[in-house]
């Protein structure tokens, strides 16, 4: 399978830099960008991870050069840093978002994160928000390193970026991936991504809406203490 064209690598570079806090070294980006291109063959992935695919390195470097020339990133001794212009380019991906009734109810991204955390605790998991670059994670307990469940909360923005992070979590630890969307209207967008770029994730990822999470949270709070009794080891 052929490698992605240079122009298709530019936005993932910006998205990945946002995910890691603004800056990352090029030597790490080579591998981190793999998750954005599920069309890569196993052989190509193996070569990229073993630093034996010069065409991939050249394509990423060329995309970075273009982003640098356009003022979206700055490159210094192998460290790539996103600029304000680059951040705005990523934010521009949110323009297709359509406000829904849920926004009228003022259920925010952070509200859903809090609900997912409380649901996790009620079900006996150790839950945490903003863990590494994931919105919410559940673990069997505080000491274990394995992420049992990984949640990406998508109220707006690029669904492909959320799927890329969920794909990474699933491939790394077979974590259970969940995409939480603001409205059922976004199901079409998610469905297109799964059928197009993320076919191998389609059978694993679970997609729930803000309304469903709110409903579970509201009802679970009334029986949380009883449930914990059943979960005692």
C-alpha positions as CSV (number, residue, x, y, z in Angstrom):
1,X,0.0,0.0,0.0
2,X,1.3,3.5,-0.9
3,X,2.2,6.0,1.8
4,X,-0.1,8.9,2.4
5,X,0.5,12.1,0.4
6,X,2.3,14.9,2.1
7,X,-0.7,17.2,2.3
8,X,-2.7,14.6,4.3
9,X,0.1,14.4,6.9
10,X,0.0,18.2,7.7
11,X,-3.2,18.3,9.8
12,X,-2.3,15.1,11.8
13,X,1.0,16.7,12.7
14,X,-0.8,19.7,14.1
15,X,-3.4,17.6,15.9
16,X,-0.7,15.4,17.5
17,X,1.2,18.5,18.6
18,X,-2.0,19.8,20.3
19,X,-2.5,16.4,22.0
20,X,1.0,16.3,23.5
21,X,0.8,19.9,24.8
22,X,2.3,21.9,21.9
23,X,5.7,20.4,21.3
24,X,7.3,17.1,20.4
25,X,10.5,15.9,18.9
26,X,10.4,14.7,15.3
27,X,11.9,11.4,16.1
28,X,8.8,10.6,18.3
29,X,6.4,12.1,15.7
30,X,7.4,9.5,13.1
31,X,5.8,6.8,15.1
32,X,3.0,8.8,16.8
33,X,1.6,9.7,13.4
34,X,1.1,6.1,12.4
35,X,-2.2,5.9,14.2
36,X,-3.7,8.6,11.9
37,X,-3.2,6.4,8.8
38,X,-4.8,3.0,9.3
39,X,-4.3,2.3,5.6
40,X,-0.6,1.6,6.3
41,X,0.3,-2.0,5.8
42,X,1.9,-4.1,8.6
43,X,5.2,-4.1,6.7
44,X,5.2,-0.3,6.4
45,X,4.4,0.1,10.1
46,X,7.2,-2.4,11.0
47,X,9.6,-0.4,8.8
48,X,8.5,2.9,10.3
49,X,8.9,1.7,13.9
50,X,12.3,0.3,13.0
51,X,13.4,3.5,11.3
52,X,13.9,1.7,8.0
53,X,11.4,3.5,5.9
54,X,13.0,6.6,4.4
55,X,10.0,7.5,2.3
56,X,7.8,7.9,5.4
57,X,10.5,10.1,7.1
58,X,10.8,12.2,4.0
59,X,7.1,12.7,3.7
60,X,6.7,13.7,7.4
61,X,9.7,16.1,7.1
62,X,8.3,17.6,3.9
63,X,4.9,18.1,5.6
64,X,6.7,19.8,8.5
65,X,8.6,22.1,6.2
66,X,5.4,23.2,4.5
67,X,3.8,23.8,7.9
68,X,6.8,25.8,9.0
69,X,6.8,27.9,5.9
70,X,3.1,28.6,6.4
71,X,3.8,29.7,10.0
72,X,1.8,26.8,11.6
73,X,4.8,25.3,13.4
74,X,8.3,26.2,14.3
75,X,11.2,23.7,14.0
76,X,14.3,23.9,16.1
77,X,16.9,21.2,16.4
78,X,14.4,18.5,15.9
79,X,11.8,20.0,18.2
80,X,8.5,20.9,16.5
81,X,6.2,23.4,18.2
82,X,2.8,24.4,17.1
83,X,2.1,28.1,16.7
84,X,-1.1,30.1,17.3
85,X,-1.8,29.9,13.6
86,X,-1.4,26.1,13.8
87,X,-3.8,26.0,16.7
88,X,-6.3,28.0,14.8
89,X,-6.0,25.6,11.8
90,X,-6.9,22.7,14.1
91,X,-9.8,24.7,15.6
92,X,-11.1,25.3,12.1
93,X,-12.0,21.6,11.9
94,X,-14.9,22.4,14.3
95,X,-16.7,24.6,11.9
96,X,-19.0,21.9,10.7
97,X,-20.3,21.4,14.2
98,X,-24.0,22.1,14.5
99,X,-25.4,23.2,17.9
100,X,-28.0,20.8,19.3
101,X,-30.6,20.8,22.1
102,X,-28.0,19.4,24.4
103,X,-26.1,22.6,24.2
104,X,-29.2,24.4,25.3
105,X,-29.2,22.2,28.4
106,X,-25.6,23.4,28.9
107,X,-24.0,19.9,29.2
108,X,-20.4,20.6,28.6
109,X,-17.4,18.5,27.7
110,X,-16.2,18.7,31.3
111,X,-19.6,17.8,32.7
112,X,-19.5,14.5,30.7
113,X,-15.9,13.9,31.9
114,X,-17.1,14.3,35.5
115,X,-20.1,12.0,34.9
116,X,-17.9,9.3,33.4
117,X,-15.5,9.5,36.3
118,X,-18.3,9.1,38.8
119,X,-19.9,6.3,36.8
120,X,-16.5,4.5,36.8
121,X,-16.1,4.8,40.6
122,X,-19.6,3.6,41.1
123,X,-18.8,0.5,39.0
124,X,-15.7,-0.2,41.0
125,X,-13.0,1.2,38.7
126,X,-10.4,3.8,39.4
127,X,-11.3,6.7,37.1
128,X,-9.3,9.7,36.0
129,X,-9.8,12.6,33.6
130,X,-7.1,14.1,31.3
131,X,-4.9,11.1,31.8
132,X,-2.0,11.5,29.3
133,X,-3.9,12.6,26.2
134,X,-7.2,10.8,26.9
135,X,-10.4,12.5,28.1
136,X,-11.3,9.8,30.7
137,X,-9.8,6.5,31.6
138,X,-10.8,3.7,33.9
139,X,-8.4,1.2,35.5
140,X,-9.0,-1.8,37.6
141,X,-7.3,0.0,40.5
142,X,-5.1,3.0,41.1
143,X,-1.8,1.0,41.0
144,X,-2.4,-0.9,37.8
145,X,-0.9,0.6,34.6
146,X,-3.3,-1.0,32.2
147,X,-6.2,1.2,31.0
148,X,-9.3,-0.9,31.1
149,X,-11.6,1.7,29.4
150,X,-10.7,4.8,27.4
151,X,-13.2,7.5,26.6
152,X,-13.0,10.4,24.1
153,X,-15.7,13.0,24.6
154,X,-16.6,14.7,21.3
155,X,-18.8,17.8,21.7
156,X,-17.2,19.3,18.6
157,X,-14.1,19.0,16.5
158,X,-12.5,16.3,14.4
159,X,-13.9,12.9,15.1
160,X,-11.0,11.3,13.2
161,X,-8.6,12.6,15.8
162,X,-10.7,11.1,18.6
163,X,-10.8,7.7,16.7
164,X,-7.0,7.9,16.2
165,X,-6.5,8.2,20.0
166,X,-8.9,5.4,20.7
167,X,-7.2,3.2,18.1
168,X,-3.9,3.8,19.8
169,X,-5.3,2.8,23.2
170,X,-6.8,-0.3,21.8
171,X,-3.7,-1.4,20.0
172,X,-1.4,-0.7,22.9
173,X,-3.4,-2.5,25.7
174,X,-6.6,-3.7,24.2
175,X,-8.4,-1.1,26.2
176,X,-12.1,-0.8,25.6
177,X,-12.6,2.3,23.4
178,X,-15.6,4.6,23.8
179,X,-16.6,7.6,21.7
180,X,-19.1,9.9,23.5
181,X,-20.8,12.3,21.1
182,X,-23.0,15.3,21.8
183,X,-25.9,14.2,19.6
184,X,-27.2,11.3,17.6
185,X,-26.7,13.6,14.6
186,X,-23.0,13.1,14.9
187,X,-23.5,9.3,14.4
188,X,-23.4,9.9,10.7
189,X,-20.0,11.6,10.9
190,X,-18.7,8.8,13.2
191,X,-20.1,6.1,10.9
192,X,-18.4,7.6,7.9
193,X,-15.1,7.6,9.7
194,X,-15.4,4.0,10.8
195,X,-16.3,2.8,7.4
196,X,-13.6,4.8,5.7
197,X,-10.4,5.2,7.7
198,X,-11.1,3.2,10.9
199,X,-12.6,-0.1,9.7
200,X,-10.5,-2.2,12.0
201,X,-11.8,-0.3,15.0
202,X,-15.5,-0.5,14.0
203,X,-16.2,-3.8,15.8
204,X,-14.5,-2.7,19.0
205,X,-15.5,0.9,19.6
206,X,-18.7,1.8,21.4
207,X,-20.5,5.1,20.6
208,X,-22.8,6.7,23.2
209,X,-24.4,10.1,23.4
210,X,-24.3,12.8,26.0
211,X,-28.0,12.0,26.8
212,X,-27.2,8.3,27.4
213,X,-24.3,9.2,29.7
214,X,-26.4,11.7,31.6
215,X,-29.2,9.1,32.0
216,X,-26.8,6.4,33.3
217,X,-25.2,8.9,35.7
218,X,-28.5,10.2,37.0
219,X,-29.9,6.7,37.7
220,X,-26.7,5.2,38.9
221,X,-26.2,7.8,41.6
222,X,-29.3,6.5,43.4
223,X,-28.0,2.9,43.6
224,X,-24.2,3.5,43.7
225,X,-23.8,2.4,47.3
226,X,-25.8,-0.8,46.7
227,X,-23.8,-1.6,43.6
228,X,-20.5,-1.3,45.5
229,X,-21.7,-3.9,47.9
230,X,-22.0,-6.4,45.0
231,X,-18.6,-5.5,43.7
232,X,-16.8,-6.1,47.0
233,X,-14.0,-8.7,46.6
